[in-house]
């Protein structure tokens, strides 16, 4: 079993969850409710937030982001 596959799975899940939280914040700041959007529109917003997170990862490095997301390589 590849130990990095477990980290990769946790990494993607943590990024997705963080993107969803950011999308929720973005919707609230726009003075809207999630019900005001279709499922496709919500998915686009979450994907945009994921892109922003991945961009940050490229700028700051993977290990720093893992630390910020609370994901350990050995745990």
VMD Tcl script that builds the backbone (N, CA, C; Angstrom):
set m [mol new atoms 225]
animate dup $m
set s [atomselect $m all]
$s set {name element resname resid chain x y z} {
  {N N UNK 1 A 0.843 -1.185 0.000}
  {CA C UNK 1 A 0.000 0.000 0.000}
  {C C UNK 1 A 0.887 1.248 0.000}
  {N N UNK 2 A 0.556 2.155 -0.840}
  {CA C UNK 2 A 1.305 3.396 -0.972}
  {C C UNK 2 A 0.873 4.371 0.135}
  {N N UNK 3 A 1.813 4.761 1.022}
  {CA C UNK 3 A 1.422 5.670 2.114}
  {C C UNK 3 A 0.990 7.044 1.623}
  {N N UNK 4 A 1.433 7.421 0.441}
  {CA C UNK 4 A 1.062 8.736 -0.077}
  {C C UNK 4 A -0.356 8.768 -0.628}
  {N N UNK 5 A -0.924 7.611 -0.963}
  {CA C UNK 5 A -2.304 7.603 -1.456}
  {C C UNK 5 A -3.267 8.008 -0.346}
  {N N UNK 6 A -2.955 7.600 0.895}
  {CA C UNK 6 A -3.798 7.987 2.028}
  {C C UNK 6 A -3.700 9.496 2.268}
  {N N UNK 7 A -2.483 10.023 2.184}
  {CA C UNK 7 A -2.283 11.462 2.359}
  {C C UNK 7 A -2.976 12.220 1.237}
  {N N UNK 8 A -2.850 11.722 0.011}
  {CA C UNK 8 A -3.472 12.357 -1.147}
  {C C UNK 8 A -4.989 12.415 -0.975}
  {N N UNK 9 A -5.572 11.329 -0.506}
  {CA C UNK 9 A -7.016 11.287 -0.289}
  {C C UNK 9 A -7.433 12.283 0.789}
  {N N UNK 10 A -6.696 12.320 1.897}
  {CA C UNK 10 A -6.994 13.274 2.967}
  {C C UNK 10 A -6.815 14.705 2.474}
  {N N UNK 11 A -5.785 14.910 1.688}
  {CA C UNK 11 A -5.470 16.229 1.135}
  {C C UNK 11 A -6.625 16.737 0.280}
  {N N UNK 12 A -7.078 15.911 -0.640}
  {CA C UNK 12 A -8.183 16.316 -1.524}
  {C C UNK 12 A -9.458 16.559 -0.736}
  {N N UNK 13 A -9.723 15.716 0.252}
  {CA C UNK 13 A -10.919 15.874 1.071}
  {C C UNK 13 A -10.852 17.165 1.879}
  {N N UNK 14 A -9.708 17.443 2.457}
  {CA C UNK 14 A -9.544 18.660 3.259}
  {C C UNK 14 A -9.694 19.905 2.391}
  {N N UNK 15 A -9.154 19.869 1.190}
  {CA C UNK 15 A -9.278 21.012 0.281}
  {C C UNK 15 A -10.728 21.210 -0.123}
  {N N UNK 16 A -11.415 20.124 -0.400}
  {CA C UNK 16 A -12.829 20.212 -0.776}
  {C C UNK 16 A -13.647 20.831 0.365}
  {N N UNK 17 A -13.411 20.362 1.588}
  {CA C UNK 17 A -14.142 20.890 2.735}
  {C C UNK 17 A -13.844 22.374 2.954}
  {N N UNK 18 A -12.584 22.741 2.812}
  {CA C UNK 18 A -12.195 24.146 2.961}
  {C C UNK 18 A -12.850 24.991 1.866}
  {N N UNK 19 A -12.897 24.473 0.642}
  {CA C UNK 19 A -13.522 25.193 -0.471}
  {C C UNK 19 A -15.016 25.379 -0.222}
  {N N UNK 20 A -15.658 24.375 0.340}
  {CA C UNK 20 A -17.090 24.477 0.639}
  {C C UNK 20 A -17.326 25.559 1.693}
  {N N UNK 21 A -16.476 25.591 2.717}
  {CA C UNK 21 A -16.616 26.631 3.755}
  {C C UNK 21 A -16.409 28.017 3.159}
  {N N UNK 22 A -15.413 28.142 2.297}
  {CA C UNK 22 A -15.169 29.438 1.654}
  {C C UNK 22 A -16.332 29.832 0.758}
  {N N UNK 23 A -16.911 28.845 0.061}
  {CA C UNK 23 A -18.056 29.124 -0.808}
  {C C UNK 23 A -19.249 29.598 0.023}
  {N N UNK 24 A -19.462 28.954 1.173}
  {CA C UNK 24 A -20.548 29.373 2.058}
  {C C UNK 24 A -20.339 30.818 2.513}
  {N N UNK 25 A -19.109 31.143 2.876}
  {CA C UNK 25 A -18.789 32.509 3.297}
  {C C UNK 25 A -19.029 33.486 2.160}
  {N N UNK 26 A -18.601 33.102 0.981}
  {CA C UNK 26 A -18.771 33.957 -0.203}
  {C C UNK 26 A -20.248 34.223 -0.475}
  {N N UNK 27 A -21.073 33.208 -0.314}
  {CA C UNK 27 A -22.508 33.352 -0.547}
  {C C UNK 27 A -23.123 34.282 0.492}
  {N N UNK 28 A -22.723 34.122 1.752}
  {CA C UNK 28 A -23.244 34.976 2.819}
  {C C UNK 28 A -22.832 36.428 2.590}
  {N N UNK 29 A -21.571 36.638 2.203}
  {CA C UNK 29 A -21.105 38.001 1.952}
  {C C UNK 29 A -21.839 38.660 0.788}
  {N N UNK 30 A -22.334 37.843 -0.134}
  {CA C UNK 30 A -23.110 38.361 -1.259}
  {C C UNK 30 A -24.575 38.586 -0.869}
  {N N UNK 31 A -24.874 38.353 0.427}
  {CA C UNK 31 A -26.233 38.514 0.960}
  {C C UNK 31 A -27.239 37.639 0.223}
  {N N UNK 32 A -26.803 36.421 -0.041}
  {CA C UNK 32 A -27.663 35.431 -0.687}
  {C C UNK 32 A -27.772 34.212 0.215}
  {N N UNK 33 A -28.619 33.290 -0.189}
  {CA C UNK 33 A -28.769 32.007 0.496}
  {C C UNK 33 A -28.408 30.903 -0.495}
  {N N UNK 34 A -27.902 29.788 -0.003}
  {CA C UNK 34 A -27.578 28.678 -0.915}
  {C C UNK 34 A -28.787 28.242 -1.759}
  {N N UNK 35 A -29.973 28.417 -1.219}
  {CA C UNK 35 A -31.187 28.033 -1.954}
  {C C UNK 35 A -31.430 28.926 -3.172}
  {N N UNK 36 A -30.761 30.081 -3.211}
  {CA C UNK 36 A -30.911 30.991 -4.343}
  {C C UNK 36 A -30.151 30.500 -5.570}
  {N N UNK 37 A -29.326 29.473 -5.402}
  {CA C UNK 37 A -28.488 28.962 -6.489}
  {C C UNK 37 A -28.900 27.552 -6.861}
  {N N UNK 38 A -28.658 27.207 -8.124}
  {CA C UNK 38 A -28.883 25.832 -8.558}
  {C C UNK 38 A -27.700 24.987 -8.098}
  {N N UNK 39 A -27.846 23.685 -8.159}
  {CA C UNK 39 A -26.758 22.785 -7.804}
  {C C UNK 39 A -25.519 23.027 -8.647}
  {N N UNK 40 A -25.728 23.283 -9.932}
  {CA C UNK 40 A -24.603 23.542 -10.836}
  {C C UNK 40 A -23.888 24.840 -10.469}
  {N N UNK 41 A -24.657 25.861 -10.121}
  {CA C UNK 41 A -24.041 27.135 -9.732}
  {C C UNK 41 A -23.220 26.990 -8.447}
  {N N UNK 42 A -23.761 26.232 -7.487}
  {CA C UNK 42 A -23.027 25.992 -6.250}
  {C C UNK 42 A -21.734 25.235 -6.525}
  {N N UNK 43 A -21.790 24.258 -7.405}
  {CA C UNK 43 A -20.596 23.482 -7.763}
  {C C UNK 43 A -19.539 24.375 -8.402}
  {N N UNK 44 A -19.966 25.293 -9.245}
  {CA C UNK 44 A -19.020 26.219 -9.880}
  {C C UNK 44 A -18.346 27.091 -8.824}
  {N N UNK 45 A -19.108 27.567 -7.866}
  {CA C UNK 45 A -18.538 28.401 -6.803}
  {C C UNK 45 A -17.515 27.605 -6.001}
  {N N UNK 46 A -17.846 26.369 -5.647}
  {CA C UNK 46 A -16.918 25.533 -4.887}
  {C C UNK 46 A -15.666 25.241 -5.715}
  {N N UNK 47 A -15.827 24.977 -6.995}
  {CA C UNK 47 A -14.666 24.716 -7.852}
  {C C UNK 47 A -13.770 25.943 -7.968}
  {N N UNK 48 A -14.362 27.122 -8.022}
  {CA C UNK 48 A -13.560 28.353 -8.050}
  {C C UNK 48 A -12.747 28.491 -6.769}
  {N N UNK 49 A -13.369 28.179 -5.640}
  {CA C UNK 49 A -12.660 28.256 -4.362}
  {C C UNK 49 A -11.551 27.201 -4.299}
  {N N UNK 50 A -11.812 25.999 -4.835}
  {CA C UNK 50 A -10.769 24.971 -4.886}
  {C C UNK 50 A -9.588 25.453 -5.723}
  {N N UNK 51 A -9.880 26.098 -6.832}
  {CA C UNK 51 A -8.809 26.632 -7.679}
  {C C UNK 51 A -7.959 27.632 -6.929}
  {N N UNK 52 A -8.598 28.482 -6.157}
  {CA C UNK 52 A -7.855 29.464 -5.372}
  {C C UNK 52 A -6.945 28.772 -4.353}
  {N N UNK 53 A -7.453 27.731 -3.727}
  {CA C UNK 53 A -6.662 26.994 -2.740}
  {C C UNK 53 A -5.469 26.326 -3.413}
  {N N UNK 54 A -5.706 25.677 -4.551}
  {CA C UNK 54 A -4.603 25.020 -5.272}
  {C C UNK 54 A -3.574 26.043 -5.737}
  {N N UNK 55 A -4.016 27.219 -6.100}
  {CA C UNK 55 A -3.092 28.274 -6.493}
  {C C UNK 55 A -2.211 28.682 -5.314}
  {N N UNK 56 A -2.817 28.777 -4.148}
  {CA C UNK 56 A -2.071 29.098 -2.937}
  {C C UNK 56 A -1.052 28.006 -2.636}
  {N N UNK 57 A -1.450 26.769 -2.849}
  {CA C UNK 57 A -0.544 25.642 -2.614}
  {C C UNK 57 A 0.689 25.766 -3.509}
  {N N UNK 58 A 0.471 26.107 -4.750}
  {CA C UNK 58 A 1.595 26.242 -5.678}
  {C C UNK 58 A 2.533 27.359 -5.233}
  {N N UNK 59 A 1.964 28.401 -4.671}
  {CA C UNK 59 A 2.772 29.532 -4.224}
  {C C UNK 59 A 3.534 29.233 -2.939}
  {N N UNK 60 A 2.918 28.533 -2.013}
  {CA C UNK 60 A 3.502 28.373 -0.682}
  {C C UNK 60 A 4.110 27.014 -0.420}
  {N N UNK 61 A 3.825 26.054 -1.233}
  {CA C UNK 61 A 4.395 24.735 -1.032}
  {C C UNK 61 A 3.423 23.781 -0.368}
  {N N UNK 62 A 3.550 22.532 -0.734}
  {CA C UNK 62 A 2.624 21.503 -0.277}
  {C C UNK 62 A 2.746 21.254 1.225}
  {N N UNK 63 A 3.944 21.155 1.751}
  {CA C UNK 63 A 4.093 20.844 3.169}
  {C C UNK 63 A 3.491 21.916 4.063}
  {N N UNK 64 A 3.646 23.165 3.699}
  {CA C UNK 64 A 3.061 24.247 4.490}
  {C C UNK 64 A 1.545 24.152 4.474}
  {N N UNK 65 A 0.982 23.830 3.345}
  {CA C UNK 65 A -0.470 23.732 3.238}
  {C C UNK 65 A -0.976 22.533 4.023}
  {N N UNK 66 A -0.258 21.407 3.958}
  {CA C UNK 66 A -0.654 20.242 4.745}
  {C C UNK 66 A -0.700 20.601 6.226}
  {N N UNK 67 A 0.288 21.348 6.676}
  {CA C UNK 67 A 0.322 21.774 8.065}
  {C C UNK 67 A -0.870 22.657 8.405}
  {N N UNK 68 A -1.195 23.573 7.513}
  {CA C UNK 68 A -2.322 24.482 7.735}
  {C C UNK 68 A -3.637 23.714 7.768}
  {N N UNK 69 A -3.768 22.725 6.914}
  {CA C UNK 69 A -4.998 21.938 6.864}
  {C C UNK 69 A -5.044 20.891 7.972}
  {N N UNK 70 A -3.937 20.735 8.700}
  {CA C UNK 70 A -3.918 19.790 9.818}
  {C C UNK 70 A -3.739 18.355 9.377}
  {N N UNK 71 A -3.100 18.141 8.245}
  {CA C UNK 71 A -2.874 16.799 7.739}
  {C C UNK 71 A -1.410 16.442 7.958}
  {N N UNK 72 A -1.193 15.354 8.677}
  {CA C UNK 72 A 0.172 14.898 8.893}
  {C C UNK 72 A 0.523 13.805 7.898}
  {N N UNK 73 A 1.749 13.777 7.484}
  {CA C UNK 73 A 2.199 12.735 6.551}
  {C C UNK 73 A 2.296 11.393 7.248}
  {N N UNK 74 A 2.634 11.406 8.523}
  {CA C UNK 74 A 2.884 10.163 9.236}
  {C C UNK 74 A 1.745 9.751 10.160}
  {N N UNK 75 A 0.611 10.450 10.075}
  {CA C UNK 75 A -0.461 10.115 11.002}
  {C C UNK 75 A -1.789 9.908 10.386}
}
mol reanalyze $m
mol bondsrecalc $m
mol representation Tube
mol addrep $m
